[in-house]
Amino acid sequence: MTVTTIETQWVQVKNGNLDIDAYVAKPSQEGEFPGIIVIQEIFGVNEHIRDVTERIAKEGYVAIAPAIYQRLAPGFEAGYTPEDIKIGKQYKNQTKASELLSDIQTTINYLYTLPNVKKGGVGSIGFCFGGHVTYLAATLDDIAITASFYGAGITNSTPGDGEPTINCTANIKGSIYTFFGDKDTSIPPQQVDQIETALQKYNISHQVFRYQEADHGFFCDQRGSYHAPSAQDAWNRVLELFISLR
């Protein structure tokens, strides 16, 4: 359901003593709409993530992108230079799975307080580091569907210390679509195979999409690795997944 106009605003989501900045985009028209959590790359809730949040709203969802670096660097927003990547990775390496899950659950709770958000389950979409985090967040009870884009490290690490995120696959509650580029050296094909095998082993409703000509970050039209045909196909798949929330 495409909507004519949307409204956007920055809000603060309160998690105990922490106020999390979050970018919200929602349809202007009245009615109830499913909620979608948008999880950033290592570059913060930057222009690209805000654009994705708005694109989702235009499809008839209430989308919210929480700043998952709020605890470390309030207001952080970066581009895609080598220096930006260096700084973004430094923050990523300081995050902890328990805190990320807590912040995402708090964001879900906030969504449910909005009068135009449909209750009974939300969706999640994440990119780069956010692709890893959204795979982890798929274990939350309220996450009904997940779209995880090129999340590196799922098979061999988790934010902070602990067992690799892939070990939580059995706890995924809903459906998950994962998206990878075959040219992405940060996620070797063997790791994609491991993720697919784990999803199959635990009978998780899933699809794994591999794009032969795509590299890491292929969905972001502000990066040199943007690959339009792969990005368009992936977007169509995401919308196909999101429809199940209606």
N, C-alpha and C positions, 0 to 999 in steps of 0.2 A: 504494500500500500504506500504509494508515493504521496507525500504531503506537499502543499503549495509553499508554505512558509514555516520557518522555525524560529525559535528564540534561544539565545545563548547567554550564559552568565557564569561568572566565577562564584563559587560558594565555598564555605568552609565546613568540612565534615569533622565532627568532634569525636575523638577516640580517647577518652580519659582526659589527660592534660594536653593532649596533642590536637592541634587544629590542622587538618589536612586540607590544603588547597585542592579544589577539584573544578574541572571545566564541564559544564552541563549544556547539552543541546537537546531541545525537545520540540515536538510539533506545536505550532501556535494554536491549532484547533482544539476544541474540547473533545474529551473522550479518554479512554483508558488505553495505555500503550505498554508493551513489554519493556523491561529495563535491560540495558546492556552496559557492562563495565568494560572500559577501554584501558588496557594496560600499556603504558609507554615503553619506548625503547630506552636505551641508556641516556638519551638526550633530553629527558624531561618531557613535560607536557608542552611540546613545542608546536610550531605551526602545522607540521604534518599530522601530529596526533589530534590537534584541534580540528583539522580538516576531516580526518576520519570520523571523529565524533559527530561532526555536523552532517557528514554523508549518511551516517547511520540514522540520525534524527530525521533526515529527509525521506527515509524509507519507512517511517512510521514507528520509531522507537524513541524512548527516552534514554539518551546515552550520557555517561559520566566518566570522565578520565581523572582519577585521583593522582596526585603527585606522590609517587611511591618513594621518592627521595626526600620527602618532607622532613623526616627525622635528621637527615644529614645536611641538606642544602635547600632550605626553603626558597622558593622562587627560581630554582635552577632551570635554565632552558638553554639549549645549545644547538649548534648546527652540526656539520658533518666533516669538519676539518680534522686532521690528525690530532691536533691539540684537544679538540672537542671530544674525540673518541677516547683519548687518554684520560681526561677528567671524568667522563661518563663511566669508564670502566673502574676508576678508583672508587667512585660512589657505589657502583654495583657490588664491588668486592666487600663493602662494609655492611651490606644489607643482611638481614636474617629472615629465614623462612617464617618463623613464628610471628615476627612483627609484620611482615608483608601480608600474611593470612589475616591477622587481626585488623589491619588497615582496610583490606578488601572486604572483610565481613562487615566492618563498620560502614563502608560505602554502600554495601547492599542494604543494610538497615536504614541508611539515609534514603535510599531510593524508595523504600517501602513507605516512608513518611510522606512522599509526594502524592497528592490526590489523583494525579493522572497516570500513575504507574500501576500496572496490573500486578497483582500479588500471585504468589505461587511458583516462583522460580524466575531467575534472570539468566541472561547470557553473558559471556565473557569473550573478549577478543584481545590478543596481545601480540606484540611484534618484538623480534630481537630478544633482549633480556625479558621483555614483557611476554614473549612467547613461552619462555621457560616458566615465568611466574604464573601465567594463566593455566599452564598444565598442572602446576602445583595447586592452584586455586580450584581446579575442577573437582577436588576432593571435598570442597565445602558443600554442605547439604543444599544450599539455596541455588547453586550453579547447575542449571538444567542443560545448558549447551556451551561448548567451548570451541573457539577457533584459535589455534596456536600457530603463529607464523615464525618459522626459522628460529626456534628457541634452542640456542646452543647450550651444551652442558647437562641436558636432561638425563643422559645415561650415566654420567660420571661425577656429578656434583649436585649440591643444593645450596641455596643462599645461606651463608654462614657455615656452620659445621653440621655434619650429619650424613645420613645415608643418601645416596643419589636419589634425585626426585623420581626417577623411573620406578623406584621401589614402592612408591605410593600408588602406582597405577591401579591396583586392585580396589582402591578406595574412591575411584572416580565414579560419580553418581549418575551422570547423564551421558549425552553424546558428545564426542569430540572429533573435530576435523583438524588435521595437522597439515602444514604446507612447508615444503622444502625445495630448495633449488639444487640441482645436481652439481652445479659449479661452486657451491658454497663449501669452501675448504674448512670452515669452522665446524661443520657438521658432516663428517664423512658418511658415505652411503651405509657403512656398517652400523653406524649409530641410528640412522633412520630405520634400518632393518630391525634393530633391537627394540626400538619404540613400537614398531608395528607388531612384532612378535609378542611383546608384553600386552598390548591392547587385545590381541587375539587370545592370548592365554587366559585372560581374565574376563573374556566375553564382554568387553566394553563396546558399546555402539560407537563405531568410528569409521573414518575414512582417512587414508594417508595419500596426499597429493604430492607428486614429485614432478618438477618442471625441468626438463632437459636443458633448456637454454638459460636458466635463471641462476643468479648468484645470491649471496646474502643481501637482504634489504631490497629484494626485487619489487616489493609492493610500494615502496616509497618513491614518489615521483620527484623528490628533491635530492635523491642520491644518484650518483653516477651508475650504480648497479640496477637502477630501475629498468624493468623489462615489461613493457606495456602488455603484450599478449598474455604473459603469465599472470600479471596483476589483474587483468580483466577477467580471466577465467577464475582466478581465486576469489575475486569479489562476487562473481555469480554463485560460486559454491557457498560462500558465507551467507549470502541472502537466502539461498536454498535452506541452509541450516537454521537461520534465524526464524524462518516462517513457522517452524514447529512451536515457537513460543506463543503464537497467536491463539 
